[in-house]
Amino acid sequence: MKALVVNCEWQPRKGYQLSDLELRQRKALCGSQVWRQPQFAIQEVPDPVPGDDEVIIRVGACGICGSDVHLFETDAQGYISFSGLVKLPAILGHEFSGTVVEVGKNTRNLRVGDPVTVESIQWCGLCTPCRSGAVNQCRQVELLGLSTNGAFADYIAMKEKYCWPLNSLRASYAEDDIFEIGALIEPVGCAYNGIFVSGGGLRPGETLAVYGVGPIGLAAVALGRLAGASRIIAFDIMDRRLELATRFGADAVFHLGNLKQANIRASHKVLELTDGVGADVQIEAAGDAPYTIPEMEQAAGPRGRIIYLGRAEQSAAISLNGMVSGAQCLAGARGHSGYGIYPNIIRLIAAGRINFQDMITARFPFNQILDAFSRASQRLDGKILIKMGQ
């Protein structure tokens, strides 16, 4: 079968101390400190064979994530930008859906022909965090398409426990639409996890500010509207993404470049639009902590929650004294597994309460995937989707 395979040179930066795990497994805990000179190529690889607890999925659609782009992009020394777990070579791709075409002998719930979407957080289920319910913080976690083989391929073998059937969507959507929608559930799940699990929820009537309205930020806007936010404010540096944010429910959108040129701080706009009170919930989905965190700190209302979703190898200064006085909190959030996140999103879509398909602004056949990555690095789109089998 054909697959997009990514390889890099293993060359730890000077001064980076490799852990025993990294040395033993040749797996970087912080990819941007170890892997350089990425090479992307469509290659012929062996077809997967299912284990006893696995299914084989014919991939229907797979989205290009910001994490994928951060493997495509490099700094001046040739190191990748992605700062999370990476083991290469690997087949890229983790936001996907497809059709079950084969099942292992110990699988219980899935049948051949079922459309499914899949969690990309590959949790073990045995470590203390997993057994305590915090599967996104699994000690043995693998990241699909980053530390294990992913879904930019004709077929993929997946453990049944990571798969969620999409049969309930068949009453309202055509099969091709189901694959597109299914590929969006992973990034939507990251926003759901940030707002409603790690961030403690958004109460009807509260105000929401979202910094960075790529796919996860757009999902945060849509979920905030569904949850009853009284006002949603969105910031980005791309006009097209701001237009999408308006379509998904943002009441006010601001181009950060224009604000900077006018010497206006983002926090001032939040305070202005909340009558000086500040935002109840703020989402960082831009991955630009040195700029966003100080702005969010200044714009946080009493008991305000700042939720950090953007992954980047950066540090940011924050005044803890202000957080104490305002009884505010800063919460990090990774992943989308557990807590009923996937089934809840699927139920919302099946019930017609929400539809994220407008997030897709470009579609490419698999044989043009390298062109799609070049476009993705320009950050002009909402979500770029690869239609597998085309």
C-alpha positions, 0 to 999 in steps of 0.5 A: 500500500502507499503511505506518507513516510517521514524520516529525519536525522537523529542529532540532539542539539548541543546541550540537550540531555537525552533521557534513558528512555530517549536513548533506549527507544530512540524516541524524542520526548521533545522532537524539536530538540533532537530531529532535523532535516525532515524528509517527506515521501510517498512510499510503498509499505507492507499492508497492516495485519490486525492483532487479536484486539485490532481492526483494519481500517481503510482510511477515508479522510485524514486532516493535516494538523498543526503538529504535522506541519511542525514536522514539515517546517524547520528552524535555521539549523534544520530542526523540526518545530514540533516540541512533543513526542516523536519517533521516526521514521513513521507514517504521518497523520492522526486526524482520520476516519474510515471503514472497518475492513477486517477485525481481529478475533478478540474484537467485540463491538466493531463489524466489517463495514462500520465507519469509524473515527479514532483517538490519536492519544494511544493510552495504555490503560494500565499506568496510574494516570490511566487507571485513575481516569486521566488517559490523556496523561498516560505514562506510556502514551504513544501519539498516532502518526508522531511516535507510531505509524499514522493514517496518511496511508491506504490502510491502518491497524488500530486497537478497537478500544481507540475506535468510535463507530459513526453509524449514527451519522448515516441517517443524516449524512452521505458516506463521503461526508461522514468521513470528512466529519469523522476526521474533524472529531479529533481536533474538536475533541481537543477543544472540548477537553480543554473547555469542559474537562481540564478548564472546568466548563463554561457556564451559560452567560459567561464570556469567552475569548479565543486566541488563534482560530485554526481548527481547534480555536474554531471548534472552541468558538463553536462549542462556546456558542453551543454552551451558551457563551454570552459573548465570544471574542476571537483573535488571529493573524489570518483574515480567512480564519477570522471570517470562519470564526464569525461563521462559527459564532464569534461576536467580535473578531480582531486581526492581531497584526492590525492591532499591533500596528495601531498599538492596541493590545488584545487585552484592551479589546477584551476589557472594552467588550466586557465593560472592564470586567474581563473574560471568564474563559480564555483559550490559547490555541495559537501556540504563541505563549510569549505574546498571548499569556500576558494578554490573557492575564491582563484580560482575565476576569474574576475567577477567570480561567485561562486554558492553554491548548497551543503546543510550542517550546516557549516560556512566558512570564505571568504575574502569580500575584494577580492570579491569587487576587483574582482567584484565577487559574491557568490550565493546560490540556492535551488530547481528547480521550476519555470523559465521554468526549468522542461519544458526546461530540458524535451525539451532538453531530448526529442530533444536528446540534453542531456541524464542523464541516465548514471548517474544511477550506481545502481538499487534496487527493492523496497523490497531491499531499506534498502540495497540501503540506506546502499550502498548510505551512502558509496558514491560510486555511481552516482545515486542509483535508486529504481524501484518501483513495483519490 
